[in-house]
Amino acid sequence: MSFTMCPDGSYVGGNGFTMCPDGSYVGGNRFTMCPDGTYVGSHCFTMCPDGSYVGGNSFTMCPDGSYVGGNSFIMCPDGSYVGVNN
């Protein structure tokens, strides 16, 4: 399980990131725009119960109430969470 800090100080899951057209960063080397205009680092996305989108086909709720893509999560140094698949 790993994460990477992006140039804007945000964290993404994995060992690399891609900058999206809106200036946000996603983990990996691909992105997809979701119906709400956000980007996820995957070729597919899933809508979570709160209306947010995550990359991939599964999601997990974190202790702060946010959702991440994957079946587990890790906490980054800034207190945010990134999703991982175990």
Buried (B, 14 or more C-beta within 10 A) or exposed (E): EEBBBBEEEBBBBBEEBBBBEEEBBBBBEEBBBBEEEBBBBBEEBBBBEEEBBBBBEBBBBBEEEBBBBBEEBBBBEEEBBBBBEE
